[in-house]
Amino acid sequence: MDDSSKLQGLEGRIDVPVVETQSFKNRIMALKLSNVSAREWFQKTREGVKSWPEFIKTDRFKLPQSVAPVPKRIIKNIEYFQGNYMFIFLGLLIFCILTSPMLLVAIGACLGACYIISLKNADKKMSIMGREISVAQQYAAVGVGSFPLFWLAGAGSAVFWIIGASFFVIMAHATLYRPQIEDGDGFDIEMQSVETV
């Protein structure tokens, strides 16, 4: 069997898959919540946002005359304005990040490292000393490596500030906002004492 007959048997066409590279914007737009229940909760909360004029209607704010109606008032307002309170939390989160330059740099460095990992792994898998490193391990290394940077940026105090400020604003609104009486349930009715003569 000569070389020409060997080559005739091996002739064929090799299809090399073309790797599509997406832009950063397309990758961000393609992100989806993987958990179905979390996606449904987010969609339901977003649709449940009440109108902002109703949310800040000043004639509805009134101090309760006693402590008794406060728990019911808080529960009713949190159920009714859940979407609005979520936007207040997100607004305070964005405000905290934008007003802390060091924290902004730390988040940018972490996201930049993750973006570089996604670019490097699109072409070929990364290996160190002949051992292939998975994408999850690379992201974990970025997380561990960025921990000191977040500590120096004061991320811990920022998290507690966001939680505290959100709790204060939401509880103040839920306590002071007098909900509408629904279904004639007599909610938040306050009795005045009657003097006999």
N, C-alpha and C positions, 0 to 999 in steps of 0.2 A: 504494500500500500504506500503510494508516494504522497508527497506533501500536498499536491494539488487535489487529490481525492479526499484527504483529511479536511482541507479548507472548504470543499464543497459541502461536506456534511455539517460543518459548523456555521455555514452562512445563515444569517438571520438579522433581524433588526432589533436593536436594543432600545427600548423606550425609557428615557430618563425622566422621572417625575419633575415637573417644574414647581419649585417652592415659591408660593405666592407670599410676598412681603406686604403686610398691611401697614398703613401709616398709623402713627400714634393716635390720631383722632379716631380712626376707624376701630382701633382696638378698644378705646375707651367706650365708644358707642356700642360695641358688641358685648360689653360686660353685662351679665345678667345675674340676678340672684339665683343661686342654685337651689335653694330650699323653696319649695312651692308654698309652704305655709307662710314663710317670711315675705315672699313676693305678694301673696294675697293680703297679708296684714298691711304692708306698705301701700298697696293700691287702695285698700279700704280706708286707711287713715288719710291718704291724700285726697280721696273723694269726699271724706267727711269733714274737710276744713270748712268751718262756718265763715260767713262774711266778716271781714275785719271791722266794719262799722258796728256790727252787732256785738263783736267781741269787746270793743272799747266804748260801748255806749255808756256815757257817764251817769245818766239818770238811773241806771240799774245798780250802781255801786252804793252799798249801804252797809254800815256796821250792824251786825246782828245784836239785838238787845240782850240776848242771853247766849250761853254756850250750847244749849240744847240743839238748835238747828244747824250748827256749824258742820258736824260730820256729814249729815245728809246733803247739805249745800255743797260741800267739797266733792263728795262722790258724784253728785248729779252734774256739777260743772266739769269734772274731769272726764266723765263719760261723754258729755255733749261737746266739749271743746278739745277733745283729744288731738285732733289734727293741728289745731292752732298752737297747742302747747308743744307739739313736736317741732313746729317751725320756730317757736321761741327758743327751744333748746338748740336747734341747728344754727340759729342766728347768733346765740351766745358763743357757740363753738367756733364759728367763723370769726367772730369779733376777737376772741381770745387768741386764735392763731395769728390773725393779721396784726395784732398789737404786740406780739412777742416776736421780735426779729430772729432771735436765736432759735426759737421753736420752729419758725418758718424755714430757717436754713436746715435744721435737723430733718424736718419732714421732706424738704426738697432733696436732700442728700439720700435719704432712704428710698424715696420714689425713683430718683435718678439711678441708683444702684439696681433696683428691681427692673427698670426699663432696659438697662444695659444687659442684665441677665437674660431678659426675653429676646433681645436682639442677638446675643451670642448663641443662644440655644436654637434660634431659628435656622442658622446655617449648619451647625454641627454640635454634637454633645461635648460638654466640657469634661476633660479628664486631667487628673493630677497624679503624676507618677504611675501612669498606666491604668489607673482606676477611674472608671466613669462615675461622675458625680451627678445625681439626679437634680432636677430643677427644684424640687422641694427642699433638698439639702442646701442648695445654693441660697434659696430664700431664707432658710433658717439661719444660715451663716450671716446674711445681711441683717437679720433681726437681732442676733446676738452681738454683732459688731456695732449696730447703731444704738444699742442700749446705753453705753456710756455717753454718747452724744445727746440722747434724749434726757439723760440724768443731768448733764451739764446745762441743758437748755431749760430745765425746770419743768419738764412735762408732768411730773407728779403733782406739783402745786397747781398747774394749769387744769389738770383733770379735776382736782378737788374744788377749784374755783368755779369751773363750769357746772359741776354737780350742785354746789351750794347756791350759786346765783340762780340756776334754773329752778331749784326747789323753792327758793324764796319768792321769785317772781310768780311761779305757777301757784303756789299756796296762797300768796297774797291775793291774786286774782280770783282763785276758786273760793276763798273765804269771803271776800267782799262783794263779789258779783251775785246779785239776787236773781236766781233763775225764775222763769215764768212758771206760773201755776198751771200744771197740765192735768187733764182728766179730773179736775175738781178734787184732787187729793189733799187739798188744804196744806200744801207744802209751805213751810216757812211762815206760817201764821203766828203772829205774836200777840199774846193776850195782854191787855192793859188791866191793871188792878182797879177795882171799883170800890169807892169809899161809900159807906152807908152813913146816913145822917140821922 
